[in-house]
Amino acid sequence: MVMFNVGRIMNRFTKDMGAIDELLPPALFDSIDYFLQMFGVIFVIITSNFYLAIPTVVVICMFWVLRMIFVQTSRDVKRLESICE
């Protein structure tokens, strides 16, 4: 019984490490690209019309809240997938 659990843990660990090795570098480059584009757009908005900075801040706050909800939901779904395997 103990050997079976060790095998499951090793299988899970290698699966996670493989996912990190394959998915992390492209995700990192994409996120850097998206952040630079976002900061560029915000800079152009604020320099063209300063009064548009207020709705921009409101939209950023709304996206932050939605991101927090998404991250929590995504973790719960991953946890459920892990249990069901």
N, C-alpha and C positions, 0 to 999 in steps of 0.2 A: 504494500500500500504506500509506503514512504517513497519507493522508487518511482511509482506512478506520479505522485505529486511533484517530485523533482523534475521529471520529464515534462510535465505540463508547464512548470515554471520556466524551464529552459526554452521550451517551444515558444512561449509567450514572449520571453525576453528577446529571442532571436527575431521573432516577427516584428517586435517594436523597433529593434535596432535596424532591421532592414528598411522599415518604413522611414525612419529618421534619415538613413543614408540616402534613400532615393528621393524623398520629398522635401527635405529641409533646404538644400541649396536653391532649387528653383523658387521655393516659397519666399526665401530671404530676398532674393533679387527682385521678385515681383513686389514684395512689400516695400522695399526701398524705392522702387520706381513709382508705386502708387503714392507714397508719402511725399516724394519730391513733386509729383504732379499736383497733389492736393495743396501743398504749401505754395506752389506757383500760382494756382488759381486763386487762393485766398489773398495772396499778395496783390495780384492784379485787381481783384474786387475792391480791396481796401484802398489801393492807390487811385483807382478810377473814381470811386464815390465812397467817401468815408462813412456815410450813413448806412450803407449796405453792410457794414461790419456788425451792426446789431442783429439783423436776421441771420447773418452767418454764424455768429456765436450761438444763437438759439438752435439753429440746425445742427451745429456740432454737438451741442448738449443732447439733443434728441437722438442723434446717431450713437452717442456714447451710451445712453440708456439702452437703446436697442441692442447694441453690441453686448452689454452685460447680460441681457436676457438671453441672447443667442448663445453666448459662451456657456451659461449654466445649462441651457437645454441641450446643447451639444454634448456636454460632459455626461448628462443623464442618459442620453441615447447611447453613447459609447459604453457606459457602465452596463446598460441593459444588454447591448450586443455581446459584451464580454461574458455576462452571466449565461446567456442563451447558447453559447458555443459548446 
